[in-house]
Structure formats: C-alpha cells, structure tokens
Amino acid sequence: GFMETQGSVSIAGSNTLKTLDARGRDLTVSGKGNQLTFEGKANSLEISGDNNQISVSNVKSISLTGKGNHVNWTGDKPQLSDSGSDNLVAGP
C-alpha cells in the first residue's frame, strides 16, 4: 500500500511506478520492484525493501537495509547508511 501524512510518505506495495512531491517529509520504502521519483526536498529516505529504483532530490539522509536497490540523488550529498546488500547509490 501507499500511505501519505503531513510528515511522511510510506510505500509498502510492489511494482509501483509513481512520482511524488517529497515536501520535506520522511520517505519510507518497504515494498519491492518499485520505480519511484521523489521531487522537492526530503528530510530522509529509508529503504528496507528490495530491487527498488528510486530518484530523489535534496534529501538529507539515505538509509538502506534492503538489497538490490538503485538510488540516484541530486542536490547536496546526503548522509548515507547502507547495511543491506547489492545496493547502488549514485549522485550527480
């Protein structure tokens, strides 16, 4: 599923193709096989799912515990924590 509140966006579904406005919120992805684009500033991005492709701009921190995720970020370099496996995180 997909849940959006004033302070956070949570995506737990699978195989979703979606573009969202981050609006300074905390972003959580626990599903798998999603293709997500987050526009605007984000506070944090946490990925515990697998095989997601995510684009994010201006995020303060990225945390990965899943596997096989590909994350592209733009803007200032975020703090990165990757305790998962086979993840790829690339900046500009």
N, C-alpha and C positions, 0 to 999 in steps of 0.2 A: 503494500500500500504506500500511500503518499500522505504525509501529514505536514501542514504548514501552520505555524503560530507566529505571533509577533516577534519572538526571539529566536525561532529555529525552523529549519526545514529538515524533515526526515523522510528518506526514501528507502523502503524495505522491499519493494517489489522487484521483479526481474524483467529484463529485456524491455526497459522503458526508454524511449527517446524523448527528451524534454529539455527545454531552455527555461531557466528561472531567473528572477531578479533576486540576488542574494540579500540586498538591503541591510547589510551589516550584521546579518544573523549567523548563528552556528549551523553548519551544514553537516548532516549525518547520512551516510550511505551504507546500508547493511544488506542490500539486495545483490544480485549478480547479473552480469551481462547488460548493464545499463549504459546508455550513452547520454551523458548529462553535460549541459553547459550552464554555468552559473555566471551571470553578468552582474556588474557592480561590485562594491566592496563586500567582503565577507569577514566575519570575525575568525571562524575556524572551519576546517574541513576534516571530518573524521570518517575514515573508510574501513569498515570491518567486513565488507562483502568481498566477492571475488570477480575477477575478469570484467571490471567496470572501466569505461573510458570517460574521463572527466576533464573538462576545461574549466578553469576558474581564474578570475582576475582579482588582483588586490586582496589576497587572503593573508591573514596574519600568521596562521599556523596550519600545517597539514600533518595528520597522524594516520598512519596505515597499519592495520593489523591483519588485513586480508591478504589474498595472494592474486598475482596476475593482473593487478590494476595498473592502468596507464593514466597519469595525471599530467596535464600541461597547465602551467601557471604563467600569468603575466603580471606586470607591476613590480613592486618591491619584493625581494626574495623573502619567502616565508620561513618560519622555523619549521624544521622537518623532523619527524619521528617515524621510523619505519621498522616495526618489529615483525612485519609479515614476511612473505617470500615472493620472489619474482615480480616485484613491483617496479615500475619505471616512472620517475618523476622528473620532468624536464621544464626548464624555464626558457625565456627568450634568448 
